[in-house]
Amino acid sequence: MSELVAVTSMGLRCALGDDPKAVAKAVAAGKSGIQSSAELSLLGSGEAGIVKGPDLRDVLLRRKDKKLMARPTQLA
């Protein structure tokens, strides 16, 4: 027994933005979604950085909910 599946849309969420055209332009221009960090510069590789997290204020109902979320959960 098989069922038919239809893909009606696709989304994009990355460090460079949400709009596919804007992300494509940023990639073509050589931009990176990783921001340099003074704390990580001590690693010496020159490639270490951080990804700016999403603004969760519009999504979460209580302010303390963000404090309870681990960083990987916020990025997911």
PyMOL commands that set and color helices and strands:
alter all, ss='L'
color gray80, all
select helices_A, chain A and resi 20-28+40-43+64-68+71-75
alter helices_A, ss='H'
color red, helices_A
select strands_A, chain A and resi 34-36+49-51
alter strands_A, ss='S'
color yellow, strands_A
deselect
rebuild
show_as cartoon
